[in-house]
Amino acid sequence: MNIKRRKKRGAVVNTHALNDIMFFLLLFFLILSTLANPNVIKVLLPEAGETQQREPKKSLQLAVDEYHDYYLDGEKMSVEQLGQRLEYIGKTFPESTCSISMDRNLPVQDLVEVMQLGAKSDIRMYLKTSKVEGE
């Protein structure tokens, strides 16, 4: 007896759910990659031979780019606003420190003026440097 099926069955793989999973994975990695780099302001740092690292209790980050734009913890402000903000932080958090990321092409006088604002507010300030290549 020769019984043949009229329709041959083919293997079917349903991939509709895989599209949703790939979309969510892509979205997750895109969001994660934007949070991975907290310093988005590009500043060329001056170089130093040996550096000291310490763990401050209250830390601020001040960045000054080559156009004299001041960014305190990522927020752009003028010099006057920076002075007022540092004075408030110095009174509120007496043990606060501030790391300065200043472009190497700016004159030293700009660094001195920023450090004077910190000294007036009783905030310890230190300059971030990049390591000298080849040492």
Chimera marker file (.cmm) of the C-alpha trace (Angstrom):
<marker_set name="trace">
<marker id="1" x="0.000" y="0.000" z="0.000" r="1" g="1" b="0" radius="0.5"/>
<marker id="2" x="1.552" y="3.260" z="-1.102" r="1" g="1" b="0" radius="0.5"/>
<marker id="3" x="0.255" y="6.187" z="1.001" r="1" g="1" b="0" radius="0.5"/>
<marker id="4" x="1.773" y="9.552" z="0.246" r="1" g="1" b="0" radius="0.5"/>
<marker id="5" x="1.034" y="12.810" z="1.882" r="1" g="1" b="0" radius="0.5"/>
<marker id="6" x="-0.256" y="15.402" z="-0.445" r="1" g="1" b="0" radius="0.5"/>
<marker id="7" x="1.522" y="18.335" z="1.267" r="1" g="1" b="0" radius="0.5"/>
<marker id="8" x="5.062" y="18.119" z="2.426" r="1" g="1" b="0" radius="0.5"/>
<marker id="9" x="5.692" y="19.774" z="5.765" r="1" g="1" b="0" radius="0.5"/>
<marker id="10" x="8.669" y="22.084" z="5.973" r="1" g="1" b="0" radius="0.5"/>
<marker id="11" x="10.515" y="23.142" z="9.088" r="1" g="1" b="0" radius="0.5"/>
<marker id="12" x="9.353" y="26.549" z="10.322" r="1" g="1" b="0" radius="0.5"/>
<marker id="13" x="11.224" y="28.660" z="12.842" r="1" g="1" b="0" radius="0.5"/>
<marker id="14" x="9.269" y="31.516" z="14.333" r="1" g="1" b="0" radius="0.5"/>
<marker id="15" x="11.611" y="34.489" z="14.853" r="1" g="1" b="0" radius="0.5"/>
<marker id="16" x="9.122" y="37.222" z="15.716" r="1" g="1" b="0" radius="0.5"/>
<marker id="17" x="10.074" y="37.182" z="19.413" r="1" g="1" b="0" radius="0.5"/>
<marker id="18" x="13.783" y="37.417" z="18.588" r="1" g="1" b="0" radius="0.5"/>
<marker id="19" x="13.249" y="40.821" z="16.971" r="1" g="1" b="0" radius="0.5"/>
<marker id="20" x="11.800" y="42.197" z="20.204" r="1" g="1" b="0" radius="0.5"/>
<marker id="21" x="14.627" y="40.743" z="22.271" r="1" g="1" b="0" radius="0.5"/>
<marker id="22" x="17.282" y="42.209" z="19.965" r="1" g="1" b="0" radius="0.5"/>
<marker id="23" x="15.593" y="45.617" z="20.083" r="1" g="1" b="0" radius="0.5"/>
<marker id="24" x="15.585" y="45.649" z="23.898" r="1" g="1" b="0" radius="0.5"/>
<marker id="25" x="19.216" y="44.515" z="24.041" r="1" g="1" b="0" radius="0.5"/>
<marker id="26" x="20.241" y="47.246" z="21.620" r="1" g="1" b="0" radius="0.5"/>
<marker id="27" x="18.348" y="49.851" z="23.638" r="1" g="1" b="0" radius="0.5"/>
<marker id="28" x="19.903" y="48.606" z="26.889" r="1" g="1" b="0" radius="0.5"/>
<marker id="29" x="23.467" y="48.806" z="25.526" r="1" g="1" b="0" radius="0.5"/>
<marker id="30" x="22.899" y="52.254" z="24.030" r="1" g="1" b="0" radius="0.5"/>
<marker id="31" x="21.685" y="53.627" z="27.344" r="1" g="1" b="0" radius="0.5"/>
<marker id="32" x="24.471" y="51.876" z="29.231" r="1" g="1" b="0" radius="0.5"/>
<marker id="33" x="27.157" y="53.245" z="26.902" r="1" g="1" b="0" radius="0.5"/>
<marker id="34" x="26.009" y="56.847" z="27.432" r="1" g="1" b="0" radius="0.5"/>
<marker id="35" x="26.225" y="56.439" z="31.206" r="1" g="1" b="0" radius="0.5"/>
<marker id="36" x="29.667" y="54.826" z="31.105" r="1" g="1" b="0" radius="0.5"/>
<marker id="37" x="31.566" y="58.092" z="30.436" r="1" g="1" b="0" radius="0.5"/>
<marker id="38" x="30.788" y="60.753" z="33.044" r="1" g="1" b="0" radius="0.5"/>
<marker id="39" x="33.329" y="63.264" z="31.675" r="1" g="1" b="0" radius="0.5"/>
<marker id="40" x="31.918" y="64.333" z="28.346" r="1" g="1" b="0" radius="0.5"/>
<marker id="41" x="33.727" y="67.684" z="28.264" r="1" g="1" b="0" radius="0.5"/>
<marker id="42" x="36.929" y="67.166" z="26.308" r="1" g="1" b="0" radius="0.5"/>
<marker id="43" x="39.861" y="69.037" z="27.888" r="1" g="1" b="0" radius="0.5"/>
<marker id="44" x="43.530" y="68.566" z="27.019" r="1" g="1" b="0" radius="0.5"/>
<marker id="45" x="45.250" y="68.169" z="30.386" r="1" g="1" b="0" radius="0.5"/>
<marker id="46" x="48.802" y="69.332" z="31.106" r="1" g="1" b="0" radius="0.5"/>
<marker id="47" x="51.381" y="66.636" z="31.790" r="1" g="1" b="0" radius="0.5"/>
<marker id="48" x="53.130" y="65.793" z="35.079" r="1" g="1" b="0" radius="0.5"/>
<marker id="49" x="55.738" y="63.179" z="36.041" r="1" g="1" b="0" radius="0.5"/>
<marker id="50" x="54.354" y="61.758" z="39.281" r="1" g="1" b="0" radius="0.5"/>
<marker id="51" x="50.888" y="62.312" z="40.622" r="1" g="1" b="0" radius="0.5"/>
<marker id="52" x="49.252" y="61.940" z="43.997" r="1" g="1" b="0" radius="0.5"/>
<marker id="53" x="45.861" y="60.345" z="44.323" r="1" g="1" b="0" radius="0.5"/>
<marker id="54" x="43.630" y="60.688" z="47.328" r="1" g="1" b="0" radius="0.5"/>
<marker id="55" x="40.027" y="59.990" z="48.164" r="1" g="1" b="0" radius="0.5"/>
<marker id="56" x="38.183" y="63.197" z="49.169" r="1" g="1" b="0" radius="0.5"/>
<marker id="57" x="35.055" y="63.143" z="51.296" r="1" g="1" b="0" radius="0.5"/>
<marker id="58" x="33.066" y="65.627" z="49.163" r="1" g="1" b="0" radius="0.5"/>
<marker id="59" x="34.357" y="65.997" z="45.650" r="1" g="1" b="0" radius="0.5"/>
<marker id="60" x="33.593" y="68.596" z="42.991" r="1" g="1" b="0" radius="0.5"/>
<marker id="61" x="34.815" y="68.610" z="39.420" r="1" g="1" b="0" radius="0.5"/>
<marker id="62" x="35.596" y="71.882" z="37.719" r="1" g="1" b="0" radius="0.5"/>
<marker id="63" x="36.467" y="71.898" z="34.028" r="1" g="1" b="0" radius="0.5"/>
<marker id="64" x="37.699" y="74.934" z="32.116" r="1" g="1" b="0" radius="0.5"/>
<marker id="65" x="37.935" y="74.547" z="28.371" r="1" g="1" b="0" radius="0.5"/>
<marker id="66" x="39.991" y="76.558" z="25.911" r="1" g="1" b="0" radius="0.5"/>
<marker id="67" x="37.131" y="79.057" z="25.407" r="1" g="1" b="0" radius="0.5"/>
<marker id="68" x="37.073" y="80.002" z="29.123" r="1" g="1" b="0" radius="0.5"/>
<marker id="69" x="33.808" y="78.156" z="29.723" r="1" g="1" b="0" radius="0.5"/>
<marker id="70" x="33.508" y="76.963" z="33.336" r="1" g="1" b="0" radius="0.5"/>
<marker id="71" x="31.738" y="73.671" z="34.115" r="1" g="1" b="0" radius="0.5"/>
<marker id="72" x="31.156" y="72.778" z="37.780" r="1" g="1" b="0" radius="0.5"/>
<marker id="73" x="30.005" y="69.150" z="37.960" r="1" g="1" b="0" radius="0.5"/>
<marker id="74" x="28.963" y="69.387" z="34.305" r="1" g="1" b="0" radius="0.5"/>
<marker id="75" x="26.906" y="72.584" z="34.698" r="1" g="1" b="0" radius="0.5"/>
<marker id="76" x="28.074" y="75.544" z="32.601" r="1" g="1" b="0" radius="0.5"/>
<marker id="77" x="28.351" y="78.851" z="34.464" r="1" g="1" b="0" radius="0.5"/>
<marker id="78" x="30.093" y="82.218" z="34.456" r="1" g="1" b="0" radius="0.5"/>
<marker id="79" x="32.978" y="83.198" z="36.739" r="1" g="1" b="0" radius="0.5"/>
<marker id="80" x="30.641" y="85.170" z="39.017" r="1" g="1" b="0" radius="0.5"/>
<marker id="81" x="28.244" y="82.241" z="39.330" r="1" g="1" b="0" radius="0.5"/>
<marker id="82" x="31.200" y="79.940" z="39.997" r="1" g="1" b="0" radius="0.5"/>
<marker id="83" x="32.392" y="82.159" z="42.849" r="1" g="1" b="0" radius="0.5"/>
<marker id="84" x="28.928" y="82.243" z="44.425" r="1" g="1" b="0" radius="0.5"/>
<marker id="85" x="28.475" y="78.497" z="44.035" r="1" g="1" b="0" radius="0.5"/>
<marker id="86" x="31.878" y="77.697" z="45.543" r="1" g="1" b="0" radius="0.5"/>
<marker id="87" x="31.173" y="80.037" z="48.472" r="1" g="1" b="0" radius="0.5"/>
<marker id="88" x="27.867" y="78.273" z="49.146" r="1" g="1" b="0" radius="0.5"/>
<marker id="89" x="29.456" y="74.814" z="48.892" r="1" g="1" b="0" radius="0.5"/>
<marker id="90" x="32.332" y="75.891" z="51.148" r="1" g="1" b="0" radius="0.5"/>
<marker id="91" x="29.870" y="76.948" z="53.861" r="1" g="1" b="0" radius="0.5"/>
<marker id="92" x="27.620" y="73.909" z="53.448" r="1" g="1" b="0" radius="0.5"/>
<marker id="93" x="30.344" y="71.243" z="53.144" r="1" g="1" b="0" radius="0.5"/>
<marker id="94" x="33.455" y="72.378" z="55.039" r="1" g="1" b="0" radius="0.5"/>
<marker id="95" x="35.597" y="69.377" z="53.993" r="1" g="1" b="0" radius="0.5"/>
<marker id="96" x="34.924" y="69.615" z="50.271" r="1" g="1" b="0" radius="0.5"/>
<marker id="97" x="37.601" y="69.391" z="47.605" r="1" g="1" b="0" radius="0.5"/>
<marker id="98" x="37.585" y="70.357" z="43.952" r="1" g="1" b="0" radius="0.5"/>
<marker id="99" x="39.581" y="68.853" z="41.117" r="1" g="1" b="0" radius="0.5"/>
<marker id="100" x="40.386" y="71.297" z="38.340" r="1" g="1" b="0" radius="0.5"/>
<marker id="101" x="40.631" y="70.067" z="34.752" r="1" g="1" b="0" radius="0.5"/>
<marker id="102" x="42.031" y="73.023" z="32.861" r="1" g="1" b="0" radius="0.5"/>
<marker id="103" x="43.090" y="73.110" z="29.234" r="1" g="1" b="0" radius="0.5"/>
<marker id="104" x="46.880" y="73.257" z="28.905" r="1" g="1" b="0" radius="0.5"/>
<marker id="105" x="46.719" y="76.145" z="26.434" r="1" g="1" b="0" radius="0.5"/>
<marker id="106" x="45.190" y="78.547" z="28.978" r="1" g="1" b="0" radius="0.5"/>
<marker id="107" x="47.518" y="80.954" z="30.792" r="1" g="1" b="0" radius="0.5"/>
<marker id="108" x="48.568" y="80.200" z="34.360" r="1" g="1" b="0" radius="0.5"/>
<marker id="109" x="46.805" y="83.364" z="35.529" r="1" g="1" b="0" radius="0.5"/>
<marker id="110" x="43.445" y="81.739" z="34.787" r="1" g="1" b="0" radius="0.5"/>
<marker id="111" x="44.392" y="78.819" z="37.026" r="1" g="1" b="0" radius="0.5"/>
<marker id="112" x="45.486" y="81.208" z="39.791" r="1" g="1" b="0" radius="0.5"/>
<marker id="113" x="42.170" y="83.081" z="39.602" r="1" g="1" b="0" radius="0.5"/>
<marker id="114" x="40.179" y="79.848" z="39.874" r="1" g="1" b="0" radius="0.5"/>
<marker id="115" x="42.293" y="78.665" z="42.804" r="1" g="1" b="0" radius="0.5"/>
<marker id="116" x="41.782" y="82.025" z="44.542" r="1" g="1" b="0" radius="0.5"/>
<marker id="117" x="38.020" y="81.495" z="44.293" r="1" g="1" b="0" radius="0.5"/>
<marker id="118" x="38.488" y="78.143" z="46.018" r="1" g="1" b="0" radius="0.5"/>
<marker id="119" x="40.766" y="79.592" z="48.694" r="1" g="1" b="0" radius="0.5"/>
<marker id="120" x="38.252" y="82.347" z="49.408" r="1" g="1" b="0" radius="0.5"/>
<marker id="121" x="35.558" y="79.670" z="49.857" r="1" g="1" b="0" radius="0.5"/>
<marker id="122" x="37.768" y="77.359" z="52.004" r="1" g="1" b="0" radius="0.5"/>
<marker id="123" x="37.664" y="74.592" z="49.403" r="1" g="1" b="0" radius="0.5"/>
<marker id="124" x="40.773" y="72.505" z="48.779" r="1" g="1" b="0" radius="0.5"/>
<marker id="125" x="41.588" y="72.604" z="45.101" r="1" g="1" b="0" radius="0.5"/>
<marker id="126" x="43.989" y="70.479" z="43.099" r="1" g="1" b="0" radius="0.5"/>
<marker id="127" x="44.877" y="70.364" z="39.434" r="1" g="1" b="0" radius="0.5"/>
<marker id="128" x="44.359" y="67.244" z="37.355" r="1" g="1" b="0" radius="0.5"/>
<marker id="129" x="47.185" y="66.366" z="35.002" r="1" g="1" b="0" radius="0.5"/>
<marker id="130" x="47.765" y="63.682" z="32.433" r="1" g="1" b="0" radius="0.5"/>
<marker id="131" x="50.728" y="61.328" z="32.738" r="1" g="1" b="0" radius="0.5"/>
<marker id="132" x="53.834" y="62.004" z="30.647" r="1" g="1" b="0" radius="0.5"/>
<marker id="133" x="54.156" y="59.402" z="27.931" r="1" g="1" b="0" radius="0.5"/>
<marker id="134" x="57.385" y="57.425" z="27.952" r="1" g="1" b="0" radius="0.5"/>
<marker id="135" x="58.041" y="57.455" z="31.714" r="1" g="1" b="0" radius="0.5"/>
<link id1="1" id2="2" r="1" g="1" b="0" radius="0.2"/>
<link id1="2" id2="3" r="1" g="1" b="0" radius="0.2"/>
<link id1="3" id2="4" r="1" g="1" b="0" radius="0.2"/>
<link id1="4" id2="5" r="1" g="1" b="0" radius="0.2"/>
<link id1="5" id2="6" r="1" g="1" b="0" radius="0.2"/>
<link id1="6" id2="7" r="1" g="1" b="0" radius="0.2"/>
<link id1="7" id2="8" r="1" g="1" b="0" radius="0.2"/>
<link id1="8" id2="9" r="1" g="1" b="0" radius="0.2"/>
<link id1="9" id2="10" r="1" g="1" b="0" radius="0.2"/>
<link id1="10" id2="11" r="1" g="1" b="0" radius="0.2"/>
<link id1="11" id2="12" r="1" g="1" b="0" radius="0.2"/>
<link id1="12" id2="13" r="1" g="1" b="0" radius="0.2"/>
<link id1="13" id2="14" r="1" g="1" b="0" radius="0.2"/>
<link id1="14" id2="15" r="1" g="1" b="0" radius="0.2"/>
<link id1="15" id2="16" r="1" g="1" b="0" radius="0.2"/>
<link id1="16" id2="17" r="1" g="1" b="0" radius="0.2"/>
<link id1="17" id2="18" r="1" g="1" b="0" radius="0.2"/>
<link id1="18" id2="19" r="1" g="1" b="0" radius="0.2"/>
<link id1="19" id2="20" r="1" g="1" b="0" radius="0.2"/>
<link id1="20" id2="21" r="1" g="1" b="0" radius="0.2"/>
<link id1="21" id2="22" r="1" g="1" b="0" radius="0.2"/>
<link id1="22" id2="23" r="1" g="1" b="0" radius="0.2"/>
<link id1="23" id2="24" r="1" g="1" b="0" radius="0.2"/>
<link id1="24" id2="25" r="1" g="1" b="0" radius="0.2"/>
<link id1="25" id2="26" r="1" g="1" b="0" radius="0.2"/>
<link id1="26" id2="27" r="1" g="1" b="0" radius="0.2"/>
<link id1="27" id2="28" r="1" g="1" b="0" radius="0.2"/>
<link id1="28" id2="29" r="1" g="1" b="0" radius="0.2"/>
<link id1="29" id2="30" r="1" g="1" b="0" radius="0.2"/>
<link id1="30" id2="31" r="1" g="1" b="0" radius="0.2"/>
<link id1="31" id2="32" r="1" g="1" b="0" radius="0.2"/>
<link id1="32" id2="33" r="1" g="1" b="0" radius="0.2"/>
<link id1="33" id2="34" r="1" g="1" b="0" radius="0.2"/>
<link id1="34" id2="35" r="1" g="1" b="0" radius="0.2"/>
<link id1="35" id2="36" r="1" g="1" b="0" radius="0.2"/>
<link id1="36" id2="37" r="1" g="1" b="0" radius="0.2"/>
<link id1="37" id2="38" r="1" g="1" b="0" radius="0.2"/>
<link id1="38" id2="39" r="1" g="1" b="0" radius="0.2"/>
<link id1="39" id2="40" r="1" g="1" b="0" radius="0.2"/>
<link id1="40" id2="41" r="1" g="1" b="0" radius="0.2"/>
<link id1="41" id2="42" r="1" g="1" b="0" radius="0.2"/>
<link id1="42" id2="43" r="1" g="1" b="0" radius="0.2"/>
<link id1="43" id2="44" r="1" g="1" b="0" radius="0.2"/>
<link id1="44" id2="45" r="1" g="1" b="0" radius="0.2"/>
<link id1="45" id2="46" r="1" g="1" b="0" radius="0.2"/>
<link id1="46" id2="47" r="1" g="1" b="0" radius="0.2"/>
<link id1="47" id2="48" r="1" g="1" b="0" radius="0.2"/>
<link id1="48" id2="49" r="1" g="1" b="0" radius="0.2"/>
<link id1="49" id2="50" r="1" g="1" b="0" radius="0.2"/>
<link id1="50" id2="51" r="1" g="1" b="0" radius="0.2"/>
<link id1="51" id2="52" r="1" g="1" b="0" radius="0.2"/>
<link id1="52" id2="53" r="1" g="1" b="0" radius="0.2"/>
<link id1="53" id2="54" r="1" g="1" b="0" radius="0.2"/>
<link id1="54" id2="55" r="1" g="1" b="0" radius="0.2"/>
<link id1="55" id2="56" r="1" g="1" b="0" radius="0.2"/>
<link id1="56" id2="57" r="1" g="1" b="0" radius="0.2"/>
<link id1="57" id2="58" r="1" g="1" b="0" radius="0.2"/>
<link id1="58" id2="59" r="1" g="1" b="0" radius="0.2"/>
<link id1="59" id2="60" r="1" g="1" b="0" radius="0.2"/>
<link id1="60" id2="61" r="1" g="1" b="0" radius="0.2"/>
<link id1="61" id2="62" r="1" g="1" b="0" radius="0.2"/>
<link id1="62" id2="63" r="1" g="1" b="0" radius="0.2"/>
<link id1="63" id2="64" r="1" g="1" b="0" radius="0.2"/>
<link id1="64" id2="65" r="1" g="1" b="0" radius="0.2"/>
<link id1="65" id2="66" r="1" g="1" b="0" radius="0.2"/>
<link id1="66" id2="67" r="1" g="1" b="0" radius="0.2"/>
<link id1="67" id2="68" r="1" g="1" b="0" radius="0.2"/>
<link id1="68" id2="69" r="1" g="1" b="0" radius="0.2"/>
<link id1="69" id2="70" r="1" g="1" b="0" radius="0.2"/>
<link id1="70" id2="71" r="1" g="1" b="0" radius="0.2"/>
<link id1="71" id2="72" r="1" g="1" b="0" radius="0.2"/>
<link id1="72" id2="73" r="1" g="1" b="0" radius="0.2"/>
<link id1="73" id2="74" r="1" g="1" b="0" radius="0.2"/>
<link id1="74" id2="75" r="1" g="1" b="0" radius="0.2"/>
<link id1="75" id2="76" r="1" g="1" b="0" radius="0.2"/>
<link id1="76" id2="77" r="1" g="1" b="0" radius="0.2"/>
<link id1="77" id2="78" r="1" g="1" b="0" radius="0.2"/>
<link id1="78" id2="79" r="1" g="1" b="0" radius="0.2"/>
<link id1="79" id2="80" r="1" g="1" b="0" radius="0.2"/>
<link id1="80" id2="81" r="1" g="1" b="0" radius="0.2"/>
<link id1="81" id2="82" r="1" g="1" b="0" radius="0.2"/>
<link id1="82" id2="83" r="1" g="1" b="0" radius="0.2"/>
<link id1="83" id2="84" r="1" g="1" b="0" radius="0.2"/>
<link id1="84" id2="85" r="1" g="1" b="0" radius="0.2"/>
<link id1="85" id2="86" r="1" g="1" b="0" radius="0.2"/>
<link id1="86" id2="87" r="1" g="1" b="0" radius="0.2"/>
<link id1="87" id2="88" r="1" g="1" b="0" radius="0.2"/>
<link id1="88" id2="89" r="1" g="1" b="0" radius="0.2"/>
<link id1="89" id2="90" r="1" g="1" b="0" radius="0.2"/>
<link id1="90" id2="91" r="1" g="1" b="0" radius="0.2"/>
<link id1="91" id2="92" r="1" g="1" b="0" radius="0.2"/>
<link id1="92" id2="93" r="1" g="1" b="0" radius="0.2"/>
<link id1="93" id2="94" r="1" g="1" b="0" radius="0.2"/>
<link id1="94" id2="95" r="1" g="1" b="0" radius="0.2"/>
<link id1="95" id2="96" r="1" g="1" b="0" radius="0.2"/>
<link id1="96" id2="97" r="1" g="1" b="0" radius="0.2"/>
<link id1="97" id2="98" r="1" g="1" b="0" radius="0.2"/>
<link id1="98" id2="99" r="1" g="1" b="0" radius="0.2"/>
<link id1="99" id2="100" r="1" g="1" b="0" radius="0.2"/>
<link id1="100" id2="101" r="1" g="1" b="0" radius="0.2"/>
<link id1="101" id2="102" r="1" g="1" b="0" radius="0.2"/>
<link id1="102" id2="103" r="1" g="1" b="0" radius="0.2"/>
<link id1="103" id2="104" r="1" g="1" b="0" radius="0.2"/>
<link id1="104" id2="105" r="1" g="1" b="0" radius="0.2"/>
<link id1="105" id2="106" r="1" g="1" b="0" radius="0.2"/>
<link id1="106" id2="107" r="1" g="1" b="0" radius="0.2"/>
<link id1="107" id2="108" r="1" g="1" b="0" radius="0.2"/>
<link id1="108" id2="109" r="1" g="1" b="0" radius="0.2"/>
<link id1="109" id2="110" r="1" g="1" b="0" radius="0.2"/>
<link id1="110" id2="111" r="1" g="1" b="0" radius="0.2"/>
<link id1="111" id2="112" r="1" g="1" b="0" radius="0.2"/>
<link id1="112" id2="113" r="1" g="1" b="0" radius="0.2"/>
<link id1="113" id2="114" r="1" g="1" b="0" radius="0.2"/>
<link id1="114" id2="115" r="1" g="1" b="0" radius="0.2"/>
<link id1="115" id2="116" r="1" g="1" b="0" radius="0.2"/>
<link id1="116" id2="117" r="1" g="1" b="0" radius="0.2"/>
<link id1="117" id2="118" r="1" g="1" b="0" radius="0.2"/>
<link id1="118" id2="119" r="1" g="1" b="0" radius="0.2"/>
<link id1="119" id2="120" r="1" g="1" b="0" radius="0.2"/>
<link id1="120" id2="121" r="1" g="1" b="0" radius="0.2"/>
<link id1="121" id2="122" r="1" g="1" b="0" radius="0.2"/>
<link id1="122" id2="123" r="1" g="1" b="0" radius="0.2"/>
<link id1="123" id2="124" r="1" g="1" b="0" radius="0.2"/>
<link id1="124" id2="125" r="1" g="1" b="0" radius="0.2"/>
<link id1="125" id2="126" r="1" g="1" b="0" radius="0.2"/>
<link id1="126" id2="127" r="1" g="1" b="0" radius="0.2"/>
<link id1="127" id2="128" r="1" g="1" b="0" radius="0.2"/>
<link id1="128" id2="129" r="1" g="1" b="0" radius="0.2"/>
<link id1="129" id2="130" r="1" g="1" b="0" radius="0.2"/>
<link id1="130" id2="131" r="1" g="1" b="0" radius="0.2"/>
<link id1="131" id2="132" r="1" g="1" b="0" radius="0.2"/>
<link id1="132" id2="133" r="1" g="1" b="0" radius="0.2"/>
<link id1="133" id2="134" r="1" g="1" b="0" radius="0.2"/>
<link id1="134" id2="135" r="1" g="1" b="0" radius="0.2"/>
</marker_set>
